[in-house]
Amino acid sequence: MNHLILLFSLFLAPAFADKESEKKTQNFSSSNASHKRLKRDWIWNQMHIKEEIDTPLPHHVGKITSSVRNNNAKYIIEGEYANTIFKVEETSGDVYAFERLDREKKAEYELTALIIDRRNNQSLEPPSKFIIKVYDINDNVPVFVQKVFNGSVPEMSPVGTSVTKVTAVDADDPTVTGHATVTYQVIKGDEYFTVDDSGVISTTRADLDRENQSTYEIIVKAKDAPGSSGDSSTATVIITLTDINDNFPVFKHPSFHFKVPENISVGGEVGRVKVEDVDEPQHRNTKYSFVRGDYRDTFEIVANPFTNEGIIRPKKPLDFEKVAEYRFDIEATDPTVDLRYFKSGGSRSISTVTIEVTDVDEPPVFTKLPYEFKVRENDPEIRTLGSVWAHDPDAAKRKIRFIRRRGSPNGDYIRVSDTGIIQLPKPLDREFSSSYNITVAAQEILEDGRLSDRESHAQVHVIVTDENDNAPELVYPEEPRVCENAAPGKVIIRISATDKDEISPRGFFKYSLATEDSNFSLVENYDNTANITVKYGQFNRELAKIHYLPVIISDNGDPELSSTNTLVISVCKCNEKGNFTFCEERAKQVGVSIQALVAIFICIFTIIVFFAVITLLILLRKRHKKDLSGLGRNVAEIHEQLVTYDEEGGGEMDTTSYDVSVLNSVRKNGIKPEAVPSPYAQVQKPPGNITSGAGEMEMMIEVKKDEADNDRDLLPYDTLHIYGYEGAESIAESLSSLESGSSDSDIDYDFLNDWGPRFKMLAELYGSEPNEDFVY
């Protein structure tokens, strides 16, 4: 059989040659017939051999032939696989394969044929390329491109719905009929799915339900050579059913019971009802509705998008005293269920809900919110605006006490009594504030008299109506100026006014001049403004550089109020174009309100009084210390004090210094000392050897007394120890007051009281009894 194929290929080789070779072959045939051949040539084109030949090697492939007629001709082949896989018999040109060929590895081989002279290795003909093709045999099994395939299809899909596609590849030659044709077959799971020749898997049933079975694992076989039992391979296909919304939600319980306090806020959560939906979460869209019960206006049920639960919330406040229990039926549905796949015969999902309201101690409830009152400003007769009222909503019905919590503006402008009466302690001023807001708290009074810690609040709004109690005021513009050569009728400035009261609806402000005796006039604009113009013209700067113009402004209120305002107008020099060239600088007017002046005066008066009190306290303290220092010390301390003043004090020689009877004679005769010059003159002690007489002592005492009375710069000296001159060996002994308290002398020193206030202390010392104690 191989030899027949080889001969067949040799005969067909000229037909597959290219045109040039065909022409050359034709020329060769014609020349050979006529014995006129001009050129030799190769006479083959292609060779063929089957793959995987099971006969012993080598395998004959074909024969290369040349038209050269030379006994020394030698055939050789060259190329990648020459002399390894393929060899040529050098004399006959037969080509042999020394290995079994596999088309799936290499389908054709390209070699080069040469014919040479074996004697000198010279080419007898040019080299020529030829191709050896390997014929395919069906020796490969179809192989799937992957071992496991995945696919998905919506549940309840119609028959024939495509799921996925599988692919197997056969390495044999597809040009050979039956060698590379692959067919598929479901060998496991064929009751649910099927596969066509292209590998597309589709459904065979329309009742595939994800809730019953969500995944399927099938096995697909691939084989070639249709109609035969050719080799085959298998692959696993995992098919997942995707969910569709084909199930309604069902309540987990036939009834639900909740307890909630009556003070739950509107919108708060009472409880949750739970349903079960076998569809996946993205296909759960439960809606809750009331079936029976008259409480649709009291409660609402909202579905939680994440848990699919129904949240029950109150739509209005609950009241235990009115309704203590609510009972109603609810239904759970899903409006997005695909009715094409709805399973008929299912019952409605209905559940009963019971809500028990528990009693709590609620705060008082105001009967009217908010409260609003109106009052005229500055009305001294109005003291009560009205009242607020609240009651205890619980069964106890406790009494209520009202308390003012906050106010705007801050201050004691509005008061609230314990019973809720709104009071005014003083008239209100609209110009201070046109409205007042306070917060009133209501608290229950417990059985023991204490106030409950629970309270409710109400807002009270007081509107102050306006009274015409403020005169209009001038709005001072920029400084008015006028040229000294201004023409009559020249507008100097436009003035306007403002009023703290509400603008009267009856008209505008009225302007007028307080006097017509000026070079100014006023023209109304009837738009709440007026113009100040020049009346006669030609101002004289020599007479007045600044004019003070009083303007009267009145409103149209009831009663009508007016005010006088002064415009300060400067007369300036101007150029020919009327531009100001020079104006005197006016002193800036710094205004201080009456309230500020009163505050300043009060502060000054307070400071003066404070310093006066401090000064008085200091003087009294000093005088008290002086009295204590003079009378509160013992005799020894006083004697020590006298010594520190550089005075000798009493001594034994004092008894011979002067006659004490002289003092008595001065008191009895009432001799007044003569006036001496006021300036103090220090009297020096006479020498120790000079004998003093009574007249000398009397004169010295009078001089000292006169100096003390007339010299206002000296401190008060009211004791005898200041008299530096004692005399010599007076028979009256010592004049020192240190021993006077214990002296046995019967001399009466009351005459010292006649010498004035400066000797008061000395008179008190010598006029006391020997055993009398001083109390300070």
Secondary structure, DSSP 8 states (H G I E B T S, - for coil): -HHHHHHHHHHHGGGGS-HHHHHHHHHHHHHHHTT------B---EEEEESS--S-S-EEEEE--BS---TTEEEEEESTTBTTTEEE-TTT-EEEE-S---TTT-SEEEEEEEEEETTTTEESS--EEEEEEEE--S----EES-SEEEEEEETT--TT-EEEE--EE--S-TTSTTTS--EEEEEESTTTEEE-TT-EEEES-S---TTT--EEEEEEEEE-STTTT--EEEEEEEEEEE--S----EESSSEEEEEEETT--TT---EEE-EE--S-GGG---EEEEEE-S-TTTEEEEE-TTT--EEEEESS---TTT-SEEEEEEEEE-TT--GGG--TT----EEEEEEEEE------EESSSSEEEEEETT-TT--EEEE--EE--STT---EEEEEEEEES-STT-EE-TT-EEE-SS---TTT-SEEEEEEEEEEE-TTS-EEEEEEEEEEEEEEE----S--EEE--S--EEETT--TT-EEEEEEEE-SS---TT---EEEES-S-SSEEEEE-SSSEEEEEESS----TTT-SEEEEEEEEE---SS--EEEEEEEEEEEEE-TTS-EEE-----------HHHHHHHHHHHHHHHHHHHHHHHHHHHHHHHHHHHHHHSS-HHHHHHHHHHTT-----GGGGBT--THHHHHHHHHT-------SS--------TTS---HHHHHHHHHHHHHHHHH-TTS----SGGG-----SSBTT----TTTGGG-------GGGGGG-GGGHHHHHHHHS-TT-----
